[in-house]
Amino acid sequence: MSSKILYSTSATATGGRDGKAATTDGSFAVTLGTPKELGGNGQGNNPEQLFASGYAACFLGAMKFAASQDKDLPRVPADASVTATVGIGPRSDKGFGLDVALEISLPGVDKAAAEALVAEADTICPYSHATRGNIDVRLSVA
């Protein structure tokens, strides 16, 4: 856990997977909907989409931070991208679990250098810290 919180935000959800969620400052609001694969009508966004978007953005930010801190790591090109694929399904014990794959694209960066940058970013990203040991996360450099 961080010893010095630099930023904090809050969001409130109502209605569960078929409800609404919004940040308390009003800067973000979303209508939620259960995916068809989980018995819903597929209308609206779902928590897995929000998690995928957050993880992808955060991991790209972690790569930029890592590159800025270590001159031996490659710079992150402007057209870099991270695609997070988040799956959900029943666990063998009870409840549901998540599965995550991150596909990282660093055009023009040597594969070995890109993999070193991705490995360092994985040690920095707070989403990676939160999921480590809890969710299967696979990293791949395209």
SULDAVEN-V150102 format. One line per field, one symbol per residue. ss: DSSP state (H for helix, E for strand, L for the rest). phi: phi as a letter, one per 30 degrees, with the letter a starting at -180 (. if undefined). psi: psi as a letter, one per 30 degrees, with the letter a starting at -180 (. if undefined). Layout:
ss: ???
phi: ???
psi: ???
This chain:
ss: LLLLLLLLLLEEEELHHHLEEEELLLLLEEEELLLHHHLLLLLLELHHHHHHHHHHHHHHHHHHHHHHHLLLLLLLLLLLEEEEEEEEEELLLLLEEEEEEEEEELLLLLHHHHHHHHHHHHHHLHHHHHHLLLLEEEEEEL
phi: .dcbdcabbbbbcbiidcbbbadddidbbbccaddedcjccidjcbeddddddddedddddddddeddcbddcdddddcdbbcccccbaddddaibbcbbbccccbeiceeddddddddddddcdddddddeicbdcccbcd
psi: kkfjkfkklklkkkgbfhblkklffgfkkkkkkklefggafgkllleeeeeeeeeeeeeeeeeeeeeffjffllljlfgllkjkkklklklfdlalllkkkkjkjikfkkeeeeeeeeeeeffekeeeeefkfekjkkkkk.
